Amino acid sequence: MLHLVGLLLLAQAVVISCCSCSDTTGVRRVIVDQDGGGDDAWALLMLLMNEKQYNVKVEAITCADGNTGLENSVRNAARILDGIGRRDVPLYRGASERLITPAPSRDVNGYFWGHDGFGDVRFGSEPDLRTISDEHAVVKMYELIRKYPGQITILCLGPLTNLAMLFKMFPKVKGDIAGIYILGGNRNGVGNTDFAAEFNFFTDPEAANIVVNNAPVILNIFPWETVLQLETDFPMDWRNEVFKVPRNKAIQVLNDVEAVVYANISAWQPCDMYAAAIFLDNCLITSAVAYRADVELSGRVTRGMLGILYHDDNENHFNVNITDAIDTDTFKQMVVELNREPGEKGVDVRPHRT
């Protein structure tokens, strides 16, 4: 009982500290590491449409294999940038496969977002990829962290391959990372890919293990179970009404994609957008608890599962902060605000914080 009370008090402390903190050092810089699915696209929109309101600058988008292959991951990100007139944000190609191959075989039913990450929808034109640098994403991550020590947050929306490679190739730079936010993992063994693993961690378990055990900061994790808990708050009917008349081309693209992907699904799951939103405003988090965690690599039915060590209540050992609940009303307002024209000033929907 005392252990449970301690965890609840810790959760309250985490939330209060997030809401009382203020940014006194200027712009918050972020690298978005994504794998080309529709929810990655929503996360990019959430960040790029809110840079001014939240004093954020997206320094780079790094791409990896995950929801789809690397080239599709790059192409899908470029299509979203084109849709809001933001090709000034640089794209970089990263990992084209997980750390240890071969990957588990996947049939057609294993691709929620289709083979190309965007529902295999045929668009009338293709984004121009000729201007994308040949510099590898991991090298660029290193360069940006060295350029802005203590100022760069990494927002991880796909498998953690690129970040794990950064840790192994440039271990000394880890200490200059300001923060890490992750959409992925699970806390109660509920899987969406295998028996007990979430997709991003299952796709590259070794990478997830490296990151969880070597990160220089406590990892802010938005897990699969929390996504599931939010399903009833975000039905497809609500989503479709909000974006019935799209006011920018990126949302029109996502309307076309999700008309296919969610054709027979009643609940909307903009998974990666949740992680982007709590990075923008930690005060969205209404319940979070810190733990010691590890990633299972050898279990027959648990490979890739994020294991929570409930018996370890030593604060010095904590390496993850798990988001269990968010302020859904404010998040909904943030989603509604995305449906505006590129360049149109957005509204700060954050309630007054004291």
C-alpha positions as CSV (number, residue, x, y, z in Angstrom):
1,M,0.0,0.0,0.0
2,L,2.8,2.4,0.9
3,H,4.5,1.6,-2.4
4,L,1.3,2.4,-4.3
5,V,0.9,5.7,-2.4
6,G,4.5,6.6,-3.2
7,L,3.9,6.1,-6.9
8,L,0.8,8.2,-6.9
9,L,2.6,11.0,-5.1
10,L,5.4,10.7,-7.6
11,A,2.9,11.0,-10.5
12,Q,1.5,14.1,-8.9
13,A,4.9,15.6,-8.5
14,V,5.8,15.0,-12.1
15,V,2.6,16.7,-13.4
16,I,3.0,19.7,-11.1
17,S,6.6,20.2,-12.0
18,C,5.7,20.1,-15.7
19,C,3.0,22.7,-15.4
20,S,4.9,25.0,-13.2
21,C,8.1,25.1,-15.3
22,S,8.6,27.9,-17.8
23,D,11.0,28.2,-20.7
24,T,13.5,31.0,-20.0
25,T,16.2,29.9,-22.4
26,G,14.4,30.8,-25.7
27,V,13.3,28.5,-28.5
28,R,12.9,24.8,-27.9
29,R,14.6,22.8,-30.7
30,V,13.4,19.4,-31.7
31,I,14.4,16.7,-34.1
32,V,11.5,14.5,-35.2
33,D,12.4,10.9,-35.9
34,Q,9.6,9.3,-37.9
35,D,8.7,6.2,-39.9
36,G,6.2,7.5,-42.5
37,G,2.8,6.4,-41.3
38,G,-0.4,8.6,-41.2
39,D,0.0,9.2,-37.5
40,D,3.5,10.4,-38.1
41,A,2.0,12.9,-40.5
42,W,-0.4,14.1,-37.9
43,A,2.5,14.6,-35.4
44,L,4.4,16.7,-38.0
45,L,1.3,18.8,-38.5
46,M,0.9,19.3,-34.8
47,L,4.4,20.5,-34.4
48,L,4.8,22.6,-37.6
49,M,1.5,24.3,-37.2
50,N,2.3,25.3,-33.6
51,E,5.9,26.4,-33.8
52,K,5.2,30.0,-33.0
53,Q,2.5,29.4,-30.4
54,Y,4.8,27.1,-28.4
55,N,8.2,28.7,-29.1
56,V,9.4,25.5,-30.9
57,K,11.6,25.0,-33.9
58,V,11.7,21.8,-35.8
59,E,15.4,21.5,-36.8
60,A,15.1,18.4,-38.8
61,I,13.0,15.4,-39.7
62,T,14.9,12.1,-39.7
63,C,13.3,9.2,-41.4
64,A,13.5,5.4,-40.8
65,D,12.1,2.1,-41.9
66,G,9.1,1.1,-39.8
67,N,5.5,1.7,-40.9
68,T,6.8,1.5,-44.4
69,G,10.2,1.4,-46.2
70,L,12.7,4.2,-45.9
71,E,11.9,5.8,-49.2
72,N,8.2,5.9,-48.6
73,S,8.9,7.3,-45.1
74,V,10.8,10.2,-46.7
75,R,8.2,10.7,-49.5
76,N,5.3,10.8,-47.0
77,A,7.0,13.4,-44.8
78,A,7.8,15.5,-47.9
79,R,4.1,15.3,-49.1
80,I,3.0,16.7,-45.7
81,L,5.6,19.5,-45.8
82,D,4.4,20.3,-49.4
83,G,0.9,20.5,-48.1
84,I,1.6,23.3,-45.7
85,G,4.4,25.0,-47.6
86,R,7.2,24.0,-45.3
87,R,9.9,22.4,-47.5
88,D,12.3,24.6,-45.6
89,V,12.3,21.9,-42.9
90,P,15.2,19.5,-43.9
91,L,14.6,15.8,-44.3
92,Y,17.2,13.2,-43.9
93,R,17.3,9.5,-44.7
94,G,18.2,7.2,-41.8
95,A,18.0,3.5,-41.1
96,S,16.7,1.4,-43.9
97,E,16.4,-1.7,-41.7
98,R,16.5,-2.7,-38.1
99,L,19.7,-3.4,-36.2
100,I,19.5,-7.2,-36.5
101,T,18.1,-8.8,-39.6
102,P,16.1,-10.6,-40.9
103,A,13.0,-8.9,-39.6
104,P,10.0,-11.1,-38.7
105,S,7.9,-11.7,-41.8
106,R,4.7,-9.7,-42.2
107,D,1.7,-10.4,-44.3
108,V,-0.5,-7.8,-45.9
109,N,-2.7,-7.6,-42.7
110,G,0.4,-6.5,-40.8
111,Y,0.5,-3.1,-42.5
112,F,-2.1,-1.0,-40.8
113,W,-1.1,2.0,-42.9
114,G,-0.7,0.1,-46.2
115,H,2.5,-0.9,-47.8
116,D,3.5,2.8,-48.6
117,G,2.4,4.1,-45.2
118,F,-0.3,6.3,-46.7
119,G,-3.0,3.7,-47.3
120,D,-1.6,2.9,-50.8
121,V,-3.7,5.9,-52.0
122,R,-2.8,7.0,-55.6
123,F,-2.1,10.8,-55.5
124,G,-2.0,12.9,-58.6
125,S,1.6,14.0,-58.2
126,E,4.7,13.1,-56.3
127,P,6.8,15.3,-54.0
128,D,10.2,16.4,-55.3
129,L,12.9,14.5,-53.4
130,R,15.9,15.7,-55.4
131,T,16.8,18.4,-52.9
132,I,17.1,16.1,-50.0
133,S,20.7,15.9,-48.6
134,D,22.7,12.7,-48.9
135,E,23.9,13.2,-45.3
136,H,22.8,10.4,-43.1
137,A,20.2,11.2,-40.5
138,V,22.3,9.9,-37.6
139,V,25.2,12.1,-38.6
140,K,22.9,15.1,-38.8
141,M,21.4,14.3,-35.4
142,Y,25.0,14.4,-34.0
143,E,25.8,17.7,-35.8
144,L,22.7,19.4,-34.5
145,I,23.2,18.3,-30.9
146,R,26.8,19.5,-31.0
147,K,25.6,22.8,-32.5
148,Y,22.9,23.3,-29.8
149,P,24.2,21.4,-26.7
150,G,21.5,21.0,-24.1
151,Q,18.8,22.5,-26.5
152,I,17.8,19.6,-28.7
153,T,14.9,17.3,-27.8
154,I,14.4,14.1,-29.8
155,L,10.8,13.1,-30.6
156,C,10.7,9.4,-31.6
157,L,7.7,8.3,-33.5
158,G,8.9,5.1,-35.0
159,P,11.3,2.2,-34.2
160,L,14.3,3.6,-32.2
161,T,16.9,2.5,-34.7
162,N,18.3,5.9,-35.6
163,L,18.5,6.9,-31.9
164,A,20.2,3.7,-31.0
165,M,22.7,4.2,-33.8
166,L,23.4,7.7,-32.5
167,F,24.1,6.3,-29.0
168,K,26.5,3.7,-30.4
169,M,28.3,5.9,-33.0
170,F,28.6,9.1,-31.0
171,P,28.3,8.1,-27.3
172,K,29.8,11.3,-26.0
173,V,27.1,13.4,-27.5
174,K,24.4,11.7,-25.4
175,G,25.0,14.1,-22.5
176,D,24.1,17.1,-24.6
177,I,20.5,15.9,-25.4
178,A,17.9,18.0,-23.7
179,G,15.1,15.4,-23.7
180,I,13.6,12.4,-25.4
181,Y,9.9,11.7,-26.1
182,I,8.8,8.4,-27.4
183,L,5.5,7.0,-28.8
184,G,6.0,3.4,-28.2
185,G,6.3,0.5,-25.7
186,N,3.7,-0.6,-23.2
187,R,3.4,-0.9,-19.5
188,N,1.0,-3.8,-18.9
189,G,2.0,-6.2,-21.6
190,V,-0.8,-5.3,-24.1
191,G,0.6,-5.7,-27.6
192,N,-0.6,-4.5,-31.0
193,T,1.9,-6.4,-33.1
194,D,2.8,-9.6,-31.3
195,F,1.4,-11.1,-28.1
196,A,2.9,-8.6,-25.7
197,A,4.8,-5.9,-27.7
198,E,3.9,-2.6,-29.2
199,F,4.8,-2.1,-32.9
200,N,7.7,0.4,-32.6
201,F,9.5,-1.6,-30.0
202,F,8.7,-4.9,-31.6
203,T,10.0,-3.7,-35.0
204,D,13.5,-3.2,-33.5
205,P,13.7,-4.6,-30.0
206,E,17.5,-4.3,-29.9
207,A,17.3,-0.6,-30.7
208,A,14.6,-0.1,-28.0
209,N,16.8,-2.0,-25.5
210,I,19.8,0.2,-26.3
211,V,17.8,3.4,-25.9
212,V,16.0,2.4,-22.7
213,N,19.3,1.3,-21.0
214,N,21.6,4.1,-22.2
215,A,19.5,7.3,-22.4
216,P,21.0,10.3,-20.6
217,V,17.6,11.5,-19.5
218,I,14.4,9.9,-18.2
219,L,12.4,8.9,-21.3
220,N,9.0,10.4,-21.7
221,I,7.0,7.5,-23.0
222,F,3.4,7.6,-24.4
223,P,2.6,3.8,-24.4
224,W,0.1,1.7,-26.4
225,E,-2.3,1.2,-23.5
226,T,-2.8,4.9,-23.1
227,V,-3.6,5.2,-26.8
228,L,-6.3,2.5,-26.3
229,Q,-7.8,4.3,-23.3
230,L,-8.3,7.4,-25.5
231,E,-10.3,5.5,-28.2
232,T,-13.7,6.4,-26.8
233,D,-12.7,10.1,-26.6
234,F,-11.8,10.3,-30.3
235,P,-14.3,8.5,-32.5
236,M,-13.9,8.7,-36.2
237,D,-17.2,10.6,-36.5
238,W,-15.7,13.4,-34.5
239,R,-12.5,13.4,-36.5
240,N,-14.3,13.4,-39.8
241,E,-16.6,16.3,-38.8
242,V,-13.6,18.4,-37.6
243,F,-11.8,17.9,-41.0
244,K,-14.9,17.7,-43.2
245,V,-13.7,20.8,-45.1
246,P,-9.9,20.7,-45.1
247,R,-8.2,24.1,-45.2
248,N,-4.8,22.9,-46.2
249,K,-3.5,20.3,-48.6
250,A,-1.9,18.2,-45.9
251,I,-5.2,17.5,-44.2
252,Q,-6.7,16.7,-47.6
253,V,-4.0,14.1,-48.0
254,L,-4.7,12.6,-44.6
255,N,-8.5,12.6,-45.3
256,D,-7.8,10.5,-48.4
257,V,-5.5,8.2,-46.5
258,E,-7.7,7.7,-43.5
259,A,-10.8,7.2,-45.6
260,V,-9.1,4.0,-46.7
261,V,-7.3,3.0,-43.5
262,Y,-10.2,3.6,-41.1
263,A,-13.0,2.5,-43.5
264,N,-14.2,-0.1,-41.1
265,I,-12.9,1.3,-37.8
266,S,-14.9,3.5,-35.5
267,A,-12.2,4.8,-33.2
268,W,-9.4,7.2,-34.3
269,Q,-5.9,6.5,-33.1
270,P,-3.6,9.5,-34.0
271,C,-0.9,7.8,-31.9
272,D,2.2,9.8,-32.7
273,M,0.3,13.1,-32.4
274,Y,-0.2,12.4,-28.7
275,A,3.6,12.3,-28.2
276,A,4.0,15.5,-30.2
277,A,1.3,17.3,-28.2
278,I,2.8,16.4,-24.8
279,F,6.1,17.7,-26.0
280,L,4.5,21.0,-27.0
281,D,2.8,21.2,-23.6
282,N,3.7,18.9,-20.7
283,C,0.7,20.3,-18.9
284,L,-1.5,18.1,-21.1
285,I,-0.4,15.2,-18.9
286,T,-2.9,14.6,-16.1
287,S,-1.3,11.3,-14.9
288,A,2.2,10.0,-15.2
289,V,4.4,7.7,-13.2
290,A,8.1,7.1,-13.3
291,Y,9.6,3.6,-13.2
292,R,12.6,1.5,-13.8
293,A,12.1,-0.4,-17.1
294,D,13.8,-2.6,-19.5
295,V,13.1,-4.2,-23.0
296,E,12.7,-7.9,-23.3
297,L,14.8,-9.5,-26.0
298,S,14.5,-13.2,-25.6
299,G,11.0,-14.1,-24.6
300,R,9.0,-16.3,-27.0
301,V,5.9,-14.2,-26.6
302,T,7.3,-11.1,-24.9
303,R,10.1,-10.1,-27.3
304,G,10.0,-6.3,-27.6
305,M,7.9,-5.7,-24.6
306,L,8.7,-2.8,-22.3
307,G,9.0,-4.5,-18.9
308,I,8.2,-2.4,-15.8
309,L,10.1,-3.2,-12.6
310,Y,7.3,-2.4,-10.2
311,H,9.4,-3.6,-7.2
312,D,12.2,-1.0,-7.9
313,D,11.0,2.2,-6.3
314,N,14.4,3.9,-6.0
315,E,14.2,7.3,-7.7
316,N,17.8,7.1,-8.7
317,H,17.0,4.0,-10.8
318,F,14.0,5.5,-12.7
319,N,14.6,5.7,-16.5
320,V,11.1,6.1,-17.9
321,N,8.2,8.4,-17.2
322,I,5.0,6.8,-18.5
323,T,2.0,9.0,-19.5
324,D,-1.2,7.4,-18.4
325,A,-3.8,10.1,-19.1
326,I,-4.0,13.5,-20.8
327,D,-6.3,16.5,-20.8
328,T,-8.5,15.4,-23.7
329,D,-10.5,18.7,-23.9
330,T,-7.3,20.8,-24.5
331,F,-6.0,18.2,-26.9
332,K,-9.2,18.3,-28.9
333,Q,-8.9,22.0,-29.2
334,M,-5.3,21.6,-30.4
335,V,-6.5,19.1,-33.1
336,V,-9.3,21.5,-34.2
337,E,-6.7,24.3,-34.6
338,L,-4.8,22.3,-37.1
339,N,-7.5,22.8,-39.8
340,R,-6.3,26.2,-40.9
341,E,-4.5,27.6,-43.9
342,P,-0.6,27.6,-44.0
343,G,0.7,30.8,-42.5
344,E,-2.6,31.6,-40.8
345,K,-2.1,32.5,-37.1
346,G,-3.2,29.8,-34.7
347,V,-4.9,30.2,-31.3
348,D,-3.1,29.3,-28.1
349,V,-5.7,26.9,-26.6
350,R,-3.8,26.3,-23.4
351,P,-5.8,27.0,-20.3
352,H,-4.3,29.5,-17.8
353,R,-1.7,27.8,-15.7
354,T,-0.9,28.8,-12.2
